[in-house]
Structure formats: structure tokens, C-alpha cells
Amino acid sequence: MAAINFISLGIIALVAHRNFVVVASWPPDPPGRAPKKCNLTPLQLNSVQIDLTSHIVRVCLTLKVENIEDDPASTVLLAFPPAQFDRLALVKAVVTVGKKRKKSYVPLEVNPTEQPSSPNGTKYYAISLLKPLLKGETTTLELVYILTHSLEPFPVEISQADSQLVYYHDSAIILSPYHIKQQATVVKTPSNKVTEHYKLAHAGAKHKGVFSRVEYQSRPAASGVSSFKHLLAELPPRVHSVYYRDDIGNISSSRLRTSSKKSELLIEPRYPLFGGWKATFVIGYGVPLQDFLFKSAAGARYLNYSFGCPLVDTVVDKLTIKVVLPEGSQNPSVEVPFAVEQSLETKYSYLDVIGRTVVVLEKKNVVLEHNVPFQCIDFGLFSASVYLLSEAARISRQPNIDDNLKSRDSDDF
């Protein structure tokens, strides 16, 4: 059984996508008879979208089927384990007719049905096709079913201050009366997430003596002139879900101005920085996926994103950028207009089996002129299906900054 742990309702919206290729007979063979084969090629992708954004679980299933047998096929069976069958609130199906702009959806009749010798009490729904599927013909089915009482509290008891977490479990292999030839599972979050980790140092003349906050606040023009209070980060346009925190917790002293052309985040460290002083903090935000993920003429999907550091007037001693690709991505290629150190890592997250490929880029002495786009291209076997389902790559920056910033007044913002 595959499991999703530590999902916070109202905070983390998680959607699971499952792609699979089936070898099956339509309709299924009777007990004791060798199964017939009905091939679905890897180009005829079938997907399952499991929406866990609320306490009501909605599953959307897409199937493209082909009958390669001589006998016409008039029904398609959908299988459920007994526990899941009892929690079904609704099962609907439509068939796709036409292509592109002329595409339409026609409802199909769906009814529960009994099958002899069902293993482990498996239950079935029969989907009646508009017309029998002849040999060599294909059709695309869109199904949706809704499950109730499928999310369990985790843990079962919490205190007043604890967050409500839930646990969802399902089979790692889709239950089907037909042979499953190949299946891939991908978990995605709703948006592209960028996390930037900073280690900031004031590289000016080192501060000597004792720091007096009273004198600093009462005489800001005379005391603390060598320190800086503000940092300006130029972020991508249309950012959302921005946060700014350090090891202690969230820092509320920040101002965000965003538009369709640019975004500016003015932040204040938790304390003023004098020469030799250091600070660590994290900036995180989400960006629209369609602004940075594209498809090349050759059919490959690639991520186009800025390489450098968004902080204005800074020198970065060492910049590390990590691009976390969806599970199943293979042979990624990176195009950067200057020399960088490249390496690959593996990261594991919810429901991962083989882990996610992580592209690591490192460069020393990064300045403003390095703020140019770079491309991460994925030629992997599953890249088309993964990105087609809007799986977001995650970007993590880890700048180690040697900085001699001057104080910026908030009026400049």
C-alpha cells in the first residue's frame, strides 16, 4: 500500500497523478481462460488524478482503449477493492467524441455488476459504450468517482495548538481486471515552488566595541551609519505565497510589490548588520508554472529560469542552484551561457519509488551580470507525461553571500 503522510488540510493541497499502460482483453476473459491481449502503446497515455485538497476525495480517470480482438467489445469494467467500494458516493463516465475544438463529451451508462470468482471480494462497475468497439477501433473514456471517509486523522488525537493532519492510503498498483503492463506514479503540488537559502555577511570594516540598540534607535543618523537595514530582492513577476523567515521563525518586516512585469520584495533582517556580522534566512515563493515551463520544437519539455541572485547590489561567493525534477525524469541537460559546475543528486518525497533527479549547478563569484536565464531540458522516458500533467519542478537556491551593502532607505522602495 502506498501512503501519503503528514498532509495538512487547508495548508497543503496534494494531487496524485498515475500514468499506466495496460495489456488487457475487452471484455475480460472468463475464469480459467488465458487472457487475450489488448495493447495500449506508451503514446496512448492513461492518467489517474487523485485530488486530496479536501476531505472528499475525487478521482478522475482517463482511458484510451483499443480492441485488437475479433469479437466486438461493448463494456469496460472498473474494479474497486471492497473497502473503497463501500465509500463510493458517485461514479460517472463520458466518452470523448471528436478532436480539438470539435471535441465533445457524451455521458455513458455506468452500473454496478457482479463477476464470477472475483478475487478478494473485488467489486465492479460496468461502463456501457455508445456502440460496440470493433477490432482495431479506439475510444477515450473520462471517468470520475468520489470517495468519502477516505482520509484518516494522523495522529488520532491532537492538542488545541496542533495542526490537523490526515493520512491517505491506496494501492501502489491500480486494481484492474486486465493485465497491467506498465505503470508510473507521480505526485505533484499545485504550483512551482522556489526556496532560497541565504548566508549573509557584512564584509565592511569589522564592528568593535559594544552594540547599543538604544543609541542605534534614538540616533539613527549618527549611530549605525556603517550598517544596513534593508535588502531589496527582485523576484519574478506574478509571484505568490511569499514568505521570509530565519531559524527563529517568520519575520514580518517585509513589503511586497508585485505586477505582471516584476515583483520587488523589501526585507529587513531581524537585527541591523555591522561589519563582520552575519545572518541566515530563507525566502520562498510560488510562481505560475506556465511562465517558466515550455515545450521545444523537438517535443522536449524544458524549464527556463533566471540563474543569479535576486538580491540587489550583492556579491555571491558561492551560488548553488538545485532543480528537482519529477520522478522518472532521465538524462536531463542544462544549458547555461557561462561555465558552471554541474552534478546530479537523488531526492525522495511522498510516494517516490526510484527518487527524483536533482540537477545541481554551482558557481563562485556571482554578480548582477550573471542574472541571465538558463534552461534545464528533460529527455527522459516519462518527461512528456509528467510535464503534461503540470508536474512542477522545484528550484532551490543556496547563496553564500559576502556583502558590503550600504543601508537602503525604505523611501527608495
Buried (B, 14 or more C-beta within 10 A) or exposed (E): EBEBEEBEBEEBBBBBBBBBBBBBBBBBEEEEEEEBEBEBEBEBBBBBBBBBBEEBBBBBBBBBBBBEBEBBBBBBBBBBBEEBBEBBEEBEBBBBEEEEEEEEEEEBEBEEEEBEEBEEEBBBBBBEBEEEBEEEBEBBBBBBBBBEEBBEEBEEEEEEEEEEBBBBEBEEEBBBBBBBBEBBBBBBBBBBBBBBBBBBBBBBEEBEEEBEEEEBEEEBEEBBEBBBBBBBBBBBEBBEEBEBBBEEEEBEEBEBEBEEEEBBBBBBBBEBBBBEBEBEBBBBBBBBBEEBBEEEEEEBBBBBBBBBBBBEBBBBBBBBBBBBBBBBBEEBEBEBEEEBEEEEEEBEEBBBEEEBBBBBBBBEEBEEEBEEBBBBBBBBBBBBBBBBBBBBBBBBBBBBBBBBBEBBEEEEE
